[in-house]
Amino acid sequence: MLHFIHFKHLASGNPLSKLYANMALRSFALSLIGIFVPVYLLSKNYSLNEVFLFFLIIAATHACMAIPATRFAFRFGYSAGALASIPFLVAAYIFIGTIEQFHWPLFYISLLFGIGDALFWMAYHSDFAECSINEKVGEEVGYMRIVNVAAAAVAPLLGGGILLVSNFNVLIMIVSGILFISTVPLFFIQKNNLHKPFSLKDIFCKETLKNNFLYAVHGFDQGLGGIVWPIFTYLAVLHSFTLLGFSVSISLIVSLFTIYIIGKLSNRFPKEVLHVGVLGTSLTWIARGFLVTTSFGVYAANIAGGLFNNLVTIPFSALVYKSANGHGSCNALIAREICYHLGLIALYIFLMITTSFFAAFFIGIFLPLLLLLY
């Protein structure tokens, strides 16, 4: 029982409470289906390179839309950005579900996902940085992480169960319905006029070169663990939507019980926590790439990966939000979002060229160590 969570953060008086509610519903909906999209495309005879190109275009569209989406959020507020993202995501999922009948080009579906993601995430990052308390930003990131993981924990398993007894189109209908329901809290959010300035010349300059590179490193690592690893485990070990969903759910459930503590520690010792997470992530990739050959091995590796991912993501995000608050600017948020997705693009290009999962896993052992420089 998560008795240690400060549920006062979900009270109506907290400026982030409606954002928490919206995020919980959204996370649940997308976690029902997200892990299955690439393997569904593979089951429809798309090649691995076509699937990687699909995700590359999503990442490239997101990167290109980061600045326009931020301007949109500044002009109309978080609610408008989150609301505007829903039709793009629902349309993309519907096109995925009907791709066998109508042969929709993956390129256009990727564009829809990329635009929808950018509209939501740039509004979210801007609003979170505006509303969070700088001295407690590690805790706030931890609370949001708890909301996300608690909402998403059983969703992959449920999604796999739905696919076992039904089909992808039924899952898409359920996801679309929940996405539309997730907009309800947005109508109760008071419009927050976001006003943190940003400047392109300050985002990409000599002084920000190191941080921007590290944002790309983080993106490469997150894509490797979040997209590529599940594809590999499905193809090489699990061979089942249900087992794939279970493997993700079990790691989320176990990691849920560590997030609060990591958030508290990230307030006081963000870089030290980040360093522990980075070292653990590198060790996990040794196991993932070269020791995992059974379903039990996948589950154990996912649990370890989920724990160390929290130890990286929570303090890393906290440091970026602190930078945005401390400098009164969204430069760090925009730079991270663009460069994070450039890291994803680099990952997918590498996989398309090498066609080797193990080469990517080998890089995954060493590349995260660069985050020790942050």
URFENKA-V533454 format. One record per residue. N is the residue number from 1. RES is the residue in one letter. SS is DSSP state (hx for helix, st for strand, lp for the rest). PSI is psi as a letter, one per 30 degrees, with the letter a starting at -180 (none if undefined). Layout:
<<N:RES:SS:PSI> <N:RES:SS:PSI>>
This chain:
<<1:M:lp:k> <2:L:lp:i> <3:H:lp:f> <4:F:lp:f> <5:I:lp:k> <6:H:lp:j> <7:F:hx:f> <8:K:hx:f> <9:H:hx:f> <10:L:hx:g> <11:A:lp:l> <12:S:lp:f> <13:G:lp:f> <14:N:lp:k> <15:P:lp:f> <16:L:lp:f> <17:S:hx:e> <18:K:hx:e> <19:L:hx:e> <20:Y:hx:e> <21:A:hx:e> <22:N:hx:e> <23:M:hx:e> <24:A:hx:e> <25:L:hx:e> <26:R:hx:e> <27:S:hx:e> <28:F:hx:e> <29:A:hx:e> <30:L:hx:f> <31:S:hx:f> <32:L:hx:e> <33:I:hx:f> <34:G:hx:e> <35:I:hx:f> <36:F:hx:f> <37:V:hx:e> <38:P:hx:e> <39:V:hx:f> <40:Y:hx:e> <41:L:hx:e> <42:L:hx:e> <43:S:hx:f> <44:K:lp:g> <45:N:lp:g> <46:Y:lp:k> <47:S:lp:l> <48:L:hx:e> <49:N:hx:e> <50:E:hx:e> <51:V:hx:e> <52:F:hx:e> <53:L:hx:e> <54:F:hx:e> <55:F:hx:e> <56:L:hx:e> <57:I:hx:e> <58:I:hx:e> <59:A:hx:e> <60:A:hx:e> <61:T:hx:e> <62:H:hx:e> <63:A:hx:e> <64:C:hx:e> <65:M:hx:f> <66:A:hx:e> <67:I:hx:e> <68:P:hx:e> <69:A:hx:e> <70:T:hx:e> <71:R:hx:e> <72:F:hx:e> <73:A:hx:e> <74:F:hx:e> <75:R:hx:e> <76:F:hx:f> <77:G:lp:l> <78:Y:hx:e> <79:S:hx:e> <80:A:hx:e> <81:G:hx:e> <82:A:hx:e> <83:L:hx:e> <84:A:hx:f> <85:S:hx:f> <86:I:hx:e> <87:P:hx:e> <88:F:hx:e> <89:L:hx:e> <90:V:hx:e> <91:A:hx:e> <92:A:hx:e> <93:Y:hx:e> <94:I:hx:e> <95:F:hx:e> <96:I:hx:e> <97:G:hx:f> <98:T:lp:g> <99:I:hx:f> <100:E:hx:e> <101:Q:hx:e> <102:F:hx:f> <103:H:lp:h> <104:W:lp:k> <105:P:lp:k> <106:L:hx:f> <107:F:hx:e> <108:Y:hx:e> <109:I:hx:e> <110:S:hx:e> <111:L:hx:e> <112:L:hx:e> <113:F:hx:e> <114:G:hx:e> <115:I:hx:e> <116:G:hx:e> <117:D:hx:e> <118:A:hx:e> <119:L:hx:e> <120:F:hx:e> <121:W:hx:e> <122:M:hx:e> <123:A:hx:e> <124:Y:hx:e> <125:H:hx:e> <126:S:hx:e> <127:D:hx:e> <128:F:hx:e> <129:A:hx:e> <130:E:hx:e> <131:C:hx:f> <132:S:lp:l> <133:I:lp:k> <134:N:hx:e> <135:E:hx:f> <136:K:hx:g> <137:V:hx:e> <138:G:hx:e> <139:E:hx:e> <140:E:hx:e> <141:V:hx:e> <142:G:hx:e> <143:Y:hx:e> <144:M:hx:e> <145:R:hx:e> <146:I:hx:e> <147:V:hx:e> <148:N:hx:e> <149:V:hx:e> <150:A:hx:e> <151:A:hx:e> <152:A:hx:f> <153:A:lp:e> <154:V:lp:f> <155:A:hx:e> <156:P:hx:e> <157:L:hx:e> <158:L:hx:e> <159:G:hx:e> <160:G:hx:e> <161:G:hx:e> <162:I:hx:e> <163:L:hx:f> <164:L:hx:e> <165:V:hx:f> <166:S:lp:b> <167:N:lp:l> <168:F:hx:e> <169:N:hx:e> <170:V:hx:e> <171:L:hx:e> <172:I:hx:e> <173:M:hx:e> <174:I:hx:e> <175:V:hx:e> <176:S:hx:e> <177:G:hx:e> <178:I:hx:e> <179:L:hx:e> <180:F:hx:e> <181:I:hx:e> <182:S:lp:f> <183:T:lp:f> <184:V:hx:e> <185:P:hx:f> <186:L:hx:f> <187:F:hx:f> <188:F:hx:g> <189:I:lp:k> <190:Q:lp:k> <191:K:lp:k> <192:N:lp:j> <193:N:lp:j> <194:L:lp:k> <195:H:lp:g> <196:K:lp:k> <197:P:st:l> <198:F:lp:l> <199:S:lp:k> <200:L:hx:e> <201:K:hx:f> <202:D:hx:f> <203:I:hx:e> <204:F:lp:i> <205:C:lp:l> <206:K:hx:e> <207:E:hx:f> <208:T:hx:g> <209:L:hx:e> <210:K:hx:e> <211:N:hx:e> <212:N:hx:e> <213:F:hx:e> <214:L:hx:e> <215:Y:hx:e> <216:A:hx:e> <217:V:hx:e> <218:H:hx:e> <219:G:hx:e> <220:F:hx:e> <221:D:hx:e> <222:Q:hx:e> <223:G:hx:e> <224:L:hx:e> <225:G:hx:e> <226:G:hx:f> <227:I:hx:e> <228:V:hx:e> <229:W:hx:e> <230:P:hx:e> <231:I:hx:e> <232:F:hx:e> <233:T:hx:e> <234:Y:hx:e> <235:L:hx:e> <236:A:hx:f> <237:V:hx:e> <238:L:hx:e> <239:H:lp:g> <240:S:lp:k> <241:F:hx:e> <242:T:hx:e> <243:L:hx:e> <244:L:hx:e> <245:G:hx:e> <246:F:hx:e> <247:S:hx:e> <248:V:hx:e> <249:S:hx:e> <250:I:hx:e> <251:S:hx:e> <252:L:hx:e> <253:I:hx:e> <254:V:hx:e> <255:S:hx:f> <256:L:hx:e> <257:F:hx:f> <258:T:hx:f> <259:I:hx:e> <260:Y:hx:e> <261:I:hx:e> <262:I:hx:e> <263:G:hx:e> <264:K:hx:e> <265:L:hx:e> <266:S:hx:f> <267:N:hx:e> <268:R:hx:e> <269:F:lp:h> <270:P:hx:e> <271:K:hx:e> <272:E:hx:e> <273:V:hx:e> <274:L:hx:e> <275:H:hx:e> <276:V:hx:e> <277:G:hx:e> <278:V:hx:e> <279:L:hx:e> <280:G:hx:e> <281:T:hx:e> <282:S:hx:e> <283:L:hx:e> <284:T:hx:e> <285:W:hx:f> <286:I:hx:e> <287:A:hx:e> <288:R:hx:e> <289:G:hx:f> <290:F:hx:f> <291:L:lp:f> <292:V:lp:j> <293:T:lp:f> <294:T:lp:l> <295:S:hx:e> <296:F:hx:e> <297:G:hx:e> <298:V:hx:e> <299:Y:hx:e> <300:A:hx:e> <301:A:hx:e> <302:N:hx:e> <303:I:hx:e> <304:A:hx:e> <305:G:hx:e> <306:G:hx:e> <307:L:hx:e> <308:F:hx:f> <309:N:hx:e> <310:N:hx:e> <311:L:hx:f> <312:V:hx:e> <313:T:hx:e> <314:I:hx:e> <315:P:hx:e> <316:F:hx:e> <317:S:hx:e> <318:A:hx:e> <319:L:hx:e> <320:V:hx:e> <321:Y:hx:e> <322:K:hx:e> <323:S:hx:e> <324:A:hx:e> <325:N:hx:e> <326:G:hx:e> <327:H:hx:f> <328:G:lp:g> <329:S:st:l> <330:C:lp:g> <331:N:hx:e> <332:A:hx:e> <333:L:hx:e> <334:I:hx:e> <335:A:hx:e> <336:R:hx:e> <337:E:hx:e> <338:I:hx:e> <339:C:hx:e> <340:Y:hx:e> <341:H:hx:f> <342:L:hx:e> <343:G:hx:e> <344:L:hx:e> <345:I:hx:e> <346:A:hx:e> <347:L:hx:e> <348:Y:hx:e> <349:I:hx:e> <350:F:hx:e> <351:L:hx:e> <352:M:hx:e> <353:I:hx:e> <354:T:hx:f> <355:T:lp:h> <356:S:lp:j> <357:F:hx:e> <358:F:hx:e> <359:A:hx:e> <360:A:hx:e> <361:F:hx:e> <362:F:hx:e> <363:I:hx:e> <364:G:hx:f> <365:I:hx:e> <366:F:hx:e> <367:L:hx:e> <368:P:hx:f> <369:L:hx:f> <370:L:hx:f> <371:L:hx:f> <372:L:hx:f> <373:L:hx:f> <374:Y:lp:none>>
